[in-house]
Amino acid sequence: MTIFLAVCGAVCLLYFIAIMIYSGIGTSFAFVWLFLSAVLFTGAGGCRFGRIAPGKIPLWMNVAAVTLFGTGVIIFIIVEILIFTGITSSEEPDLDYVIVLGAKVKREGVSKSLQMRLDRAIEYGEKNPGTIFVLSGGKGPDEPVSEAEAMKDYMVYNGIKREQIILEERSSSTVENIAYSRVAIENDMALHGKTAPVKIGVVTSDFHVFRARQIAKKWGIPHIYGIASRSDIWLMPHYCVRECAAILKDKLMGNM
């Protein structure tokens, strides 16, 4: 167990360094890998000390540590299984509306994650020309334009008609993406005399599909179809850990 924990700690530390160099996201949630590394190295040290000096560590402390670690692993595995149900979701054709969730916009253009989402939406639009896209994302303090505006420019440049696009520029989180997009869809339906039911889908990164669908169900879109875009394979472990934390947070806050 000592060697196992030490190896896992070293892997977490190396991965933290790698993602900082690879993508520069080390200023945000990436520091969780540094924290996990410290916890695992501490656990390895505790196991080693327990073998060298048996009886020095109180029994209650050993039991608490094992229980906490085991519970955390079980919760993580269950949540990751749920995440991968979204990754493997099948595409539903001929949707009336598709919400495309925003992501970071840089001064030089859309981020890689957002480009992958948009490329997936464009691919869907080419197969289903009657679908209306709701591009959802507001303007962050360090973004040159709103995410929705940047998304529109990209999709129009790549062949999607302007009349197929609705902009939602108020949101700053997944919950707001879904809630405000629902309002935009209802307004468009009223404007064009459409009546329910309509078929609605959501395009987002593969690891994010499960949470997006659960939030949509909570916020008034009971039947929503997931359309998964690819993610950067090297960052997938990071995304899955971050998404696990986000799912637990949203569940506790009643957002899903």
C-alpha positions as CSV (number, residue, x, y, z in Angstrom):
1,M,0.0,0.0,0.0
2,T,2.9,2.4,0.8
3,I,4.4,1.9,-2.7
4,F,0.9,2.2,-4.4
5,L,0.1,5.5,-2.7
6,A,3.6,6.9,-3.4
7,V,3.3,6.0,-7.1
8,C,-0.2,7.5,-7.3
9,G,1.1,10.6,-5.6
10,A,4.0,10.9,-8.1
11,V,1.6,10.4,-11.0
12,C,-0.7,13.2,-9.8
13,L,2.3,15.5,-9.3
14,L,3.7,14.8,-12.8
15,Y,0.2,15.3,-14.3
16,F,-0.2,18.6,-12.5
17,I,3.1,19.8,-14.0
18,A,2.2,18.4,-17.5
19,I,-1.2,20.2,-17.7
20,M,0.3,23.5,-16.5
21,I,2.9,23.3,-19.3
22,Y,0.5,21.9,-21.9
23,S,-2.5,24.2,-21.5
24,G,-1.7,26.8,-18.9
25,I,-4.8,25.9,-16.8
26,G,-2.7,25.4,-13.7
27,T,-4.1,28.6,-12.2
28,S,-7.6,27.1,-11.6
29,F,-8.9,23.7,-10.7
30,A,-5.7,22.1,-11.9
31,F,-4.2,22.6,-8.4
32,V,-6.5,19.8,-7.2
33,W,-3.8,17.4,-8.7
34,L,-1.2,19.0,-6.4
35,F,-3.5,18.6,-3.5
36,L,-4.2,14.9,-4.4
37,S,-0.5,14.4,-4.7
38,A,0.1,15.8,-1.2
39,V,-2.7,13.7,0.3
40,L,-1.4,10.5,-1.3
41,F,2.2,11.2,-0.3
42,T,1.0,11.8,3.3
43,G,-0.9,8.5,3.2
44,A,2.2,6.7,2.0
45,G,4.2,8.3,4.8
46,G,1.5,7.3,7.3
47,C,1.5,3.7,6.1
48,R,5.3,3.6,6.2
49,F,5.4,5.0,9.7
50,G,2.7,2.5,10.8
51,R,4.9,-0.4,9.7
52,I,8.0,1.0,11.3
53,A,6.3,1.9,14.6
54,P,3.2,-0.3,15.0
55,G,0.8,1.0,17.6
56,K,2.0,4.6,17.4
57,I,-0.9,5.7,15.2
58,P,-4.3,5.5,17.1
59,L,-6.7,3.0,15.8
60,W,-9.5,5.5,15.3
61,M,-7.2,7.6,13.0
62,N,-6.5,4.5,10.8
63,V,-10.2,3.6,10.6
64,A,-11.2,7.2,9.8
65,A,-8.5,7.5,7.1
66,V,-9.5,4.2,5.5
67,T,-13.2,5.0,5.7
68,L,-12.8,8.5,4.2
69,F,-10.5,7.2,1.4
70,G,-12.8,4.3,0.6
71,T,-15.9,6.5,0.6
72,G,-14.3,9.0,-1.7
73,V,-13.2,6.3,-4.2
74,I,-16.7,4.8,-4.3
75,I,-18.4,8.2,-4.8
76,F,-15.8,9.1,-7.6
77,I,-16.4,5.8,-9.4
78,I,-20.2,6.1,-9.3
79,V,-20.1,9.7,-10.6
80,E,-17.6,8.8,-13.4
81,I,-19.9,6.0,-14.5
82,L,-22.7,8.6,-14.8
83,I,-20.4,10.9,-16.7
84,F,-19.5,8.2,-19.2
85,T,-23.2,7.5,-19.9
86,G,-23.3,11.0,-21.3
87,I,-20.1,10.5,-23.4
88,T,-21.7,7.4,-25.0
89,S,-25.1,9.0,-25.7
90,S,-26.5,8.5,-29.2
91,E,-27.4,11.3,-31.5
92,E,-31.1,12.1,-32.0
93,P,-31.9,13.4,-35.6
94,D,-34.3,16.2,-36.5
95,L,-34.3,18.1,-33.3
96,D,-36.2,21.4,-33.4
97,Y,-33.8,23.3,-31.2
98,V,-30.2,22.6,-30.1
99,I,-28.6,24.5,-27.3
100,V,-24.8,25.0,-27.8
101,L,-23.1,25.7,-24.5
102,G,-20.4,28.3,-24.5
103,A,-16.8,28.1,-23.4
104,K,-13.8,30.4,-23.1
105,V,-13.3,33.0,-25.9
106,K,-9.8,34.4,-26.3
107,R,-8.7,37.6,-28.0
108,E,-7.4,35.5,-30.9
109,G,-10.7,33.6,-31.2
110,V,-12.6,30.7,-29.7
111,S,-10.8,28.3,-27.4
112,K,-10.1,24.7,-28.5
113,S,-12.9,23.3,-26.3
114,L,-15.4,25.8,-27.8
115,Q,-14.2,25.1,-31.3
116,M,-14.8,21.4,-30.8
117,R,-18.4,22.1,-29.6
118,L,-19.0,24.3,-32.6
119,D,-17.6,21.9,-35.1
120,R,-20.0,19.2,-33.6
121,A,-22.9,21.6,-33.9
122,I,-22.0,22.5,-37.5
123,E,-21.8,18.8,-38.3
124,Y,-25.3,18.3,-36.8
125,G,-26.6,21.3,-38.7
126,E,-25.4,19.9,-42.0
127,K,-27.3,16.7,-41.4
128,N,-30.4,18.5,-40.0
129,P,-30.9,21.8,-41.8
130,G,-34.2,22.5,-40.1
131,T,-32.7,22.7,-36.6
132,I,-32.5,26.1,-34.8
133,F,-29.3,26.6,-32.7
134,V,-29.4,28.5,-29.5
135,L,-25.9,29.8,-28.8
136,S,-25.5,30.3,-25.1
137,G,-22.8,32.2,-23.3
138,G,-22.3,35.7,-21.9
139,K,-19.2,38.0,-21.9
140,G,-16.7,37.4,-19.2
141,P,-14.5,40.2,-17.8
142,D,-11.5,38.9,-19.8
143,E,-13.3,38.1,-23.0
144,P,-13.4,40.5,-26.0
145,V,-17.0,39.6,-27.0
146,S,-19.8,37.4,-25.6
147,E,-19.3,33.7,-26.1
148,A,-22.6,33.6,-28.0
149,E,-21.4,36.3,-30.5
150,A,-18.1,34.6,-31.1
151,M,-20.0,31.3,-31.6
152,K,-22.3,32.9,-34.1
153,D,-19.4,34.3,-36.2
154,Y,-17.7,30.9,-36.3
155,M,-20.9,29.0,-37.3
156,V,-21.9,31.5,-40.0
157,Y,-18.4,31.5,-41.4
158,N,-18.7,27.7,-41.6
159,G,-22.0,27.6,-43.4
160,I,-24.8,27.8,-40.9
161,K,-27.5,30.3,-41.9
162,R,-28.0,33.3,-39.6
163,E,-31.7,32.6,-39.5
164,Q,-30.9,29.2,-37.9
165,I,-29.3,31.0,-34.9
166,I,-30.6,32.5,-31.7
167,L,-28.2,34.2,-29.3
168,E,-28.4,33.9,-25.5
169,E,-25.8,36.4,-24.1
170,R,-26.7,36.6,-20.4
171,S,-25.5,33.4,-18.9
172,S,-22.3,32.7,-17.0
173,S,-22.7,29.1,-15.8
174,T,-24.2,25.9,-17.0
175,V,-27.4,26.5,-15.0
176,E,-27.8,29.9,-16.5
177,N,-27.0,28.5,-20.0
178,I,-29.9,26.1,-19.7
179,A,-32.4,28.4,-17.9
180,Y,-31.9,31.4,-20.3
181,S,-31.8,29.2,-23.4
182,R,-35.2,27.7,-22.3
183,V,-36.6,31.3,-22.2
184,A,-35.1,32.0,-25.6
185,I,-36.7,28.9,-27.1
186,E,-40.1,29.7,-25.6
187,N,-39.9,33.3,-27.0
188,D,-39.0,32.0,-30.4
189,M,-41.8,29.5,-30.3
190,A,-44.3,32.3,-29.4
191,L,-42.9,34.5,-32.1
192,H,-43.4,31.9,-34.8
193,G,-46.6,30.4,-33.5
194,K,-45.0,27.0,-32.6
195,T,-46.6,24.8,-30.1
196,A,-45.2,22.2,-27.8
197,P,-44.0,19.6,-27.8
198,V,-40.7,20.3,-29.5
199,K,-37.5,18.2,-29.5
200,I,-34.6,19.9,-27.8
201,G,-30.9,18.9,-27.7
202,V,-27.7,20.2,-26.1
203,V,-24.3,20.2,-27.6
204,T,-21.4,20.3,-25.2
205,S,-18.1,18.5,-24.4
206,D,-18.5,14.8,-24.0
207,F,-17.7,14.8,-20.3
208,H,-20.2,17.6,-19.7
209,V,-23.3,16.0,-21.4
210,F,-24.6,14.1,-18.3
211,R,-24.6,17.2,-16.1
212,A,-26.0,19.5,-18.8
213,R,-29.0,17.1,-19.3
214,Q,-29.6,16.7,-15.6
215,I,-29.7,20.4,-15.1
216,A,-32.0,20.8,-18.1
217,K,-34.4,18.3,-16.6
218,K,-34.4,20.2,-13.3
219,W,-34.9,23.5,-15.0
220,G,-37.9,22.8,-17.1
221,I,-36.7,20.7,-20.2
222,P,-37.7,17.2,-19.1
223,H,-36.8,15.5,-22.4
224,I,-33.5,16.7,-23.7
225,Y,-31.1,14.9,-26.0
226,G,-27.3,15.1,-25.6
227,I,-24.9,15.7,-28.5
228,A,-21.3,15.1,-27.4
229,S,-18.4,16.8,-28.9
230,R,-14.8,15.6,-28.6
231,S,-12.5,16.7,-25.8
232,D,-8.7,17.0,-25.6
233,I,-7.6,13.5,-24.8
234,W,-4.6,14.6,-22.7
235,L,-6.8,16.7,-20.5
236,M,-9.6,14.1,-20.1
237,P,-8.5,12.9,-16.7
238,H,-8.5,16.5,-15.5
239,Y,-11.9,17.2,-17.0
240,C,-13.4,14.1,-15.4
241,V,-12.1,15.0,-12.0
242,R,-13.3,18.6,-12.3
243,E,-16.7,17.4,-13.6
244,C,-17.1,15.0,-10.7
245,A,-16.7,18.0,-8.3
246,A,-19.1,20.1,-10.3
247,I,-21.8,17.4,-10.3
248,L,-21.5,17.0,-6.5
249,K,-21.7,20.7,-6.1
250,D,-24.7,21.1,-8.3
251,K,-26.5,18.2,-6.7
252,L,-26.0,19.7,-3.2
253,M,-27.2,23.1,-4.4
254,G,-30.3,21.6,-6.0
255,N,-29.4,22.5,-9.6
256,M,-29.9,18.9,-10.7
